[in-house]
Structure formats: structure tokens, C-alpha cells
């Protein structure tokens, strides 16, 4: 049984985070500059069924049987075993790593799950379709997030821009004109589970007010999809600004995020907003490609610990195989 490697991209939410948990649409795009990677290697001398899981970045080195039901990595492996009806995996080591910042709104949890699921299915020599990968990763997202909408596992599995609405078939859409995004990381780790729970508590305290906020965000998201499809990316700017203001009202921005948003705007970005769970993590700005380096510099000056430049719709950024033996996966 040969070793098998699979990768999965990070993602950034352009519009609709939090509101998407309450049934509104959201738009997310893959970010191929950052990746999660999983490699399964056979252990010729291991006991049958012994799966060693290594995730050096989080200091994890364990045998599958030692991991409880609430461990996301263990849950991903058990999910594959259940879906593929493999009661016992040949002895192997599953090594996971990621260049996606952890707990920062870039989908690191979903990407790790998707890479692990694909690598394990490949190692077992069993085909696994995208729908199954996405559904298995969603189960792991519940451990990470509590009540996930499903957007992270969807965009990371399919590696295309998505218009996502809970309970409806996943929609992708064409990009009328390529556009540039600059992503800035506050360096403040902020688990999505906590921000989602905080918004839920505020929604419970003021359901009517929060439903209005969510609906306003939903309407921005639909307008943004039309602008992207129609080839008018400059129109995204004001929509991002409005979406950020609504997220501020929901209490999920932070001083660090607001500083980066202001920095991007002062350098000429069309618009900017926090992305993902908020209260830390990443923000995203859209801008003219000619200004991207200035925006990037402004973000660094405003305190970003890392910036990523990415283009949406510039060229196909998908690898439909989702990984091959020894494949490093798609890179932009
Ligand atoms: O923080 P992230 O990248 O995992 O994004 C979370 C997005 C939310 O809408 C806040 C939660 C969700 O499950 O959709």
C-alpha cells in the first residue's frame, strides 16, 4: 500500500459570516496560497489497525484509539472508516500539517479535515466523492464550531467560489472579471465556536434586532454575487464596508480588525471587512490590482502579522482529483 498525500486550501468569507448560521446566504472563495496537507504512510511493523496521528503544529502525537469522540482528527478518521465501511485500517501513520493560520477565520479546521479524509480514502484505495468528503468534514466542523453553517467544509471541498445558503443546494457562480483581495491577519487567535456562541446569546436577547441585521447582510450578499457575476468588482467595496459595519454592530469586530480595515481603506482599497468568526483572526480588502502592494504595506503598518495577496477568478484554481499519491496539490 503506497503512501498517499492530499491537500486542501484555506478559504476567506467575502460576505455573510454569522448571518449564514441563521439561514442567510454567504459568499466564500478558496485561498490556495495557504494549504492543509495530510500524508498517510504504511507502518510495516505496526499492529493491525494501529493508526498513529501526528500533528506537530498542535503538539499532537497519538494513537487513534486514545482519541476521544470529541477529538476532531480522530473523528475525521472514524468518519472515513464508517463511510467506506472499513472496520480496521492497515497500520499507518497519518501526518497533518497546515500553513493556514489556526483559529483565524481561514477555514483551517475544515481544510485539515478534508485533506485527512481524502488522504485516508486514497491510502485505502477507495474512491470517495466530493459530496461524501463534504458531509464527513461537516460532522467534524460540529466539533470545532458547535453549530456550523457548513460554508467552510463546502468551499474547501469544492475549491471554487461558493454562494452558500444552509439547506439549499450549493451554488457556485461565474466571475465576470477577476479581482484582487488582500488578506490581513491580526495575529489574535479567536475560536469561531466562541464568537458564534456570543452572537447566539445576543440574538436570543434581541431576536428582532438581530434578524434585521442578518437580513441586511443577506441582501448585501445577494447584491455582491450579482456584482461579481456581472464583472463589476469595484462595486464590492461599499458592500464590504457596509457588511463590516453590520458585523461591528453584532459585536464581532475588534480594535485590531478595525485598525486593519482602516489601514486598507486609507491605502485606497475599494472596501474592507473582517472575515470569518471575528474578534480577531483575519480581515479582507478588495482593491485595484495596481494598488495591492500599497494595501499590503498599509496592513503591515497597521499591525498585520501576515498578509496574503490572492486573485479571484484569475484562472482555474481547482484540482478536481483532490490529491494524488505524492501530489502537493494545487498551488497558485
Ligand atoms: O471563522 P471561520 O473561518 O471558521 O468562519 C466562520 C463563519 C461563521 O459564519 C461565523 C460560522 C459558520 O459556521 O458559518
Boltz pocket constraint, residues with backbone or C-beta under 6 A from the ligand:
constraints:
  - pocket:
      binder: B
      contacts: [[A, 11], [A, 13], [A, 16], [A, 17], [A, 18], [A, 19], [A, 20], [A, 21], [A, 104], [A, 105], [A, 106], [A, 107], [A, 145], [A, 147], [A, 148], [A, 149], [A, 150], [A, 151], [A, 152], [A, 190], [A, 192], [A, 196], [A, 275], [A, 276], [A, 277], [A, 278]]
      max_distance: 6.0
